[in-house]
Amino acid sequence: MSSRKTNVEAFEKDADGGGGYVYTSSERLSCRLATGRSLAAILEVGQFSGRAVLDMGCGDGHYTIQYWDQARPRALTGVDAAAAAIRVAREKKGERNITFEVADVHALPFPNDSFDLALVQSILHHDDDPADIVREAFRVAPVILIHEPNGNNLGLKIIEKTSRYHQEHGEKSYSSLKIARWVEQAGGTVERRRFAGFVPVFCPDGLARAMKIVEPWLEKTPGLRALGCSVFVLVGRRK
């Protein structure tokens, strides 16, 4: 989580109370399917191997550790404003050579071009100045990878308004076109955009199984995937 939004406290509470975030530590089928598809989508386009990677808003390290294990970056640093989450991440990493630090993603404690790739995963929709995070990501890395809930998905918009969890964590999704504009305003160009996933977190197991069956077809269908997929991954490069 970034530090400009008061709901950082919600993530501190999650990490303190459950040894990790609700959706990453839950055994619910929908959470496992949704986080697994997001991980796979990022790995499919991320090109982490051999690169120095910064994970901005790494939270409890759930994804960061898997990037280290599966993508083989040269170096990996995770930062988050939630100190409790960073404590959990440090405990989880074991002997892995990952650096976890408490930091504000609006004012990172790193010089320009410290990294090859900055990962901005699912933090823009929690923040009150998301465009500024994109600018800061481009300051420390020439390539950024953004993963966000799909703001074109009507079902997701309904969940944001009605789910207590989403309300407590200040969630509000954006379209890929809007985030692409932020990339361009920050001096970048969009190289790749991909829609993925269909299963939402915290849904009943039966519904999760049914949606997972439909998911591959939806991801392959032009037009529908931009409206129905649950997340998108966008890769931007500094001009």
SULDA-V414819 format. One line per field, one symbol per residue. burial: b if it has 24 or more other ideal C-beta (glycine too) atoms within 12 Angstrom, else e. A space follows every 10 residues. Layout:
BEGIN
burial->???
END
This chain:
BEGIN
burial->bbbbbebbeb bbebbeeeeb bbbbbeeebb bbbbbbbbbb bbbebbbbee bbbbbbbbbb bbbbbbbbee bebebbbbbb bbbbbbebbb ebbeeeebbb bbbbbbebeb eeeebbbbbb bbbbbbbeeb bbbbbbbbbb bbbbbbbbbb bbbebbbebb eeeebbeebb bbbbbbebbb ebbeebebeb ebbbbbbbbb bbbeeeebee bbeebeebbe eeeebbebbb bbbbbbbbe
END
